[in-house]
Amino acid sequence: MTHRTFVSSLVLGLLVFTALLARPALASAATYYVAVDGNDANGGSISAPWRTISVAVSRLTAGDTLYIRGGVYSAGAQTIDSQAKPVPSGTSWASAITIAGYPGETVTIQPPDNYPAIRLTEGAPHYLIFQDLTLDMSRQQDDFNPEVTSKPEAIYVANGSHHIRFQRLDIGHTMSGTIQWSTNGAGPTFSSHLELLDSKIHHAGAATGDSGHGGPGINNGYGIYMFTDDNILAGNEFVDNYGIAINSYGSRNVFKNNVIYNNGTRGGPSTAVNIGSSSFPAVSTDNLLYNNLIVNNRGGIQIYTNTANTGVYNNTIYGNQMDGLHLQYFGSVTARNNIIYGNGNGVDIRNDGGATAPVLDHNLLSDPRFVDAANGDFRLQSGSPAIDAGTTVPAVTDDITGARRPSAGAFDIGAYEHAAVTALQAPTNLRVVATN
């Protein structure tokens, strides 16, 4: 190495070293805690937790986790509302902010009347994860006012908020709807990338003693009312909601592996699932519904006006009072591998207005021979006509339990893929080689 080369290398090394020293240290993700007996003047550690949820949330930065210790949080300041106190954002799913119930403890957020539990609007919060919480809206008062929809939902997301995950939540007893994901201020084709996973949504529209007053309208008590794009609802349970369980306008939304039963108890056109509306300015297109169990609701699945390219695959639709599958004023629809049985009516197609004829094939409208429908077991018995009677749907790679499709042979019809269970046989021809 020449003298000049050595000096150049030394200078370069010193420059790199100086730059590293001058670069600010990357902030590391931290874990904080809130407890009912905490103090907001504390440091937020597990031994010195904060007290107020809204204050604690406002102190978080990207990558942080806030654990809420067990108890009931019932003050207005114990909610998460970006309109009242700033809600920070993460920077990616890898550096999201997580707000969670402490493992093994029951955390209940029970807002006062006219307060939401979680409202994300101001500042368009994003990359947030909420998990392991109970959102109990039972303190919302019934004013016997026809405009009960002015009562807050448990969760409201709007104004451009995006990439938010809600998982393992128990949400119920609202006076109006339970969840709303809105385009407010972001235009009709806003892509929000919201996720609702493995949660229970129940008793929407029935806050006061579950009397179900909530005003006279039948269009009240939605489980979720959503009109943004690119969202996922998976593995949830929608039960005992007074209106439509899932009401969705928007595109490229996926609804899979959900159990939806006893919804629409107000009557009227309250189906378990509705896709599309003439009141929404954009066509709801490329939506997928598969592996859902839809039982004992006012109606089953409705694909309605202003929709296109909707896929309805491998659902079990049983025991609903009205149509199992209702298609009206719709665009293109493909319904394949569905069990539609025991409903008030099977499939109702109303091509008013010259809509494209639907593609309906490999659906089963006769007795599928469930294991025990009376006791809620909708798996398939051996010998069921649904076994190996379906056709391959590339988007559907497993069933409602996560079992691979197909288990053997062809696709099965319905939400459950049948897998024959055989007793383990005792091994033979074994010999002991050595013992200790």
Secondary structure in CASP SS format (residue, H / E / C, confidence):
PFRMAT SS
TARGET T0000
AUTHOR 0000-0000-0000
METHOD secondary structure of the structure
MODEL  1
M C 1.00
T C 1.00
H H 1.00
R H 1.00
T H 1.00
F H 1.00
V H 1.00
S H 1.00
S H 1.00
L H 1.00
V H 1.00
L H 1.00
G H 1.00
L H 1.00
L H 1.00
V H 1.00
F H 1.00
T H 1.00
A H 1.00
L H 1.00
L H 1.00
A H 1.00
R C 1.00
P C 1.00
A C 1.00
L C 1.00
A C 1.00
S C 1.00
A C 1.00
A C 1.00
T E 1.00
Y E 1.00
Y E 1.00
V E 1.00
A C 1.00
V C 1.00
D C 1.00
G C 1.00
N C 1.00
D C 1.00
A C 1.00
N C 1.00
G C 1.00
G C 1.00
S C 1.00
I C 1.00
S C 1.00
A C 1.00
P C 1.00
W E 1.00
R C 1.00
T C 1.00
I H 1.00
S H 1.00
V H 1.00
A H 1.00
V H 1.00
S H 1.00
R C 1.00
L C 1.00
T C 1.00
A C 1.00
G C 1.00
D C 1.00
T E 1.00
L E 1.00
Y E 1.00
I E 1.00
R C 1.00
G C 1.00
G E 1.00
V E 1.00
Y E 1.00
S C 1.00
A C 1.00
G H 1.00
A H 1.00
Q H 1.00
T C 1.00
I E 1.00
D E 1.00
S C 1.00
Q C 1.00
A C 1.00
K C 1.00
P C 1.00
V C 1.00
P C 1.00
S C 1.00
G C 1.00
T C 1.00
S C 1.00
W H 1.00
A H 1.00
S H 1.00
A C 1.00
I E 1.00
T E 1.00
I E 1.00
A E 1.00
G E 1.00
Y C 1.00
P C 1.00
G C 1.00
E C 1.00
T C 1.00
V E 1.00
T E 1.00
I E 1.00
Q C 1.00
P C 1.00
P C 1.00
D C 1.00
N C 1.00
Y C 1.00
P C 1.00
A C 1.00
I E 1.00
R E 1.00
L E 1.00
T C 1.00
E C 1.00
G C 1.00
A C 1.00
P C 1.00
H E 1.00
Y E 1.00
L E 1.00
I E 1.00
F E 1.00
Q E 1.00
D C 1.00
L C 1.00
T E 1.00
L E 1.00
D E 1.00
M C 1.00
S C 1.00
R C 1.00
Q C 1.00
Q C 1.00
D C 1.00
D C 1.00
F C 1.00
N C 1.00
P C 1.00
E C 1.00
V H 1.00
T H 1.00
S H 1.00
K C 1.00
P C 1.00
E C 1.00
A C 1.00
I E 1.00
Y E 1.00
V E 1.00
A C 1.00
N C 1.00
G C 1.00
S C 1.00
H E 1.00
H E 1.00
I E 1.00
R E 1.00
F E 1.00
Q E 1.00
R C 1.00
L C 1.00
D E 1.00
I E 1.00
G E 1.00
H C 1.00
T C 1.00
M C 1.00
S C 1.00
G C 1.00
T C 1.00
I E 1.00
Q E 1.00
W E 1.00
S C 1.00
T C 1.00
N C 1.00
G C 1.00
A C 1.00
G C 1.00
P C 1.00
T C 1.00
F C 1.00
S E 1.00
S C 1.00
H C 1.00
L E 1.00
E E 1.00
L E 1.00
L E 1.00
D C 1.00
S C 1.00
K E 1.00
I E 1.00
H E 1.00
H C 1.00
A C 1.00
G C 1.00
A C 1.00
A C 1.00
T C 1.00
G C 1.00
D C 1.00
S C 1.00
G C 1.00
H C 1.00
G C 1.00
G C 1.00
P C 1.00
G C 1.00
I C 1.00
N C 1.00
N C 1.00
G C 1.00
Y C 1.00
G C 1.00
I E 1.00
Y E 1.00
M E 1.00
F C 1.00
T C 1.00
D E 1.00
D C 1.00
N C 1.00
I E 1.00
L E 1.00
A E 1.00
G C 1.00
N C 1.00
E E 1.00
F E 1.00
V E 1.00
D C 1.00
N C 1.00
Y C 1.00
G C 1.00
I C 1.00
A C 1.00
I E 1.00
N E 1.00
S E 1.00
Y C 1.00
G C 1.00
S C 1.00
R C 1.00
N C 1.00
V E 1.00
F E 1.00
K E 1.00
N C 1.00
N C 1.00
V E 1.00
I E 1.00
Y E 1.00
N C 1.00
N C 1.00
G C 1.00
T C 1.00
R C 1.00
G C 1.00
G C 1.00
P C 1.00
S C 1.00
T E 1.00
A E 1.00
V E 1.00
N E 1.00
I E 1.00
G C 1.00
S C 1.00
S C 1.00
S C 1.00
F C 1.00
P C 1.00
A C 1.00
V C 1.00
S E 1.00
T E 1.00
D C 1.00
N C 1.00
L E 1.00
L E 1.00
Y E 1.00
N C 1.00
N C 1.00
L E 1.00
I E 1.00
V E 1.00
N C 1.00
N C 1.00
R C 1.00
G E 1.00
G E 1.00
I E 1.00
Q E 1.00
I E 1.00
Y C 1.00
T C 1.00
N C 1.00
T E 1.00
A E 1.00
N C 1.00
T E 1.00
G E 1.00
V E 1.00
Y E 1.00
N C 1.00
N C 1.00
T E 1.00
I E 1.00
Y E 1.00
G C 1.00
N C 1.00
Q C 1.00
M C 1.00
D E 1.00
G E 1.00
L E 1.00
H E 1.00
L E 1.00
Q E 1.00
Y C 1.00
F C 1.00
G C 1.00
S C 1.00
V E 1.00
T E 1.00
A E 1.00
R E 1.00
N C 1.00
N C 1.00
I E 1.00
I E 1.00
Y E 1.00
G C 1.00
N C 1.00
G C 1.00
N E 1.00
G E 1.00
V E 1.00
D E 1.00
I E 1.00
R E 1.00
N C 1.00
D C 1.00
G C 1.00
G C 1.00
A C 1.00
T C 1.00
A C 1.00
P C 1.00
V E 1.00
L E 1.00
D E 1.00
H C 1.00
N C 1.00
L E 1.00
L C 1.00
S C 1.00
D C 1.00
P C 1.00
R C 1.00
F E 1.00
V E 1.00
D E 1.00
A H 1.00
A H 1.00
N H 1.00
G C 1.00
D E 1.00
F E 1.00
R E 1.00
L E 1.00
Q C 1.00
S C 1.00
G C 1.00
S C 1.00
P C 1.00
A C 1.00
I C 1.00
D C 1.00
A C 1.00
G C 1.00
T C 1.00
T C 1.00
V C 1.00
P C 1.00
A C 1.00
V C 1.00
T C 1.00
D E 1.00
D C 1.00
I C 1.00
T C 1.00
G C 1.00
A C 1.00
R E 1.00
R C 1.00
P C 1.00
S C 1.00
A C 1.00
G C 1.00
A C 1.00
F C 1.00
D C 1.00
I C 1.00
G C 1.00
A C 1.00
Y C 1.00
E C 1.00
H C 1.00
A C 1.00
A C 1.00
V C 1.00
T C 1.00
A C 1.00
L C 1.00
Q C 1.00
A C 1.00
P C 1.00
T C 1.00
N C 1.00
L C 1.00
R C 1.00
V C 1.00
V C 1.00
A C 1.00
T C 1.00
N C 1.00
END
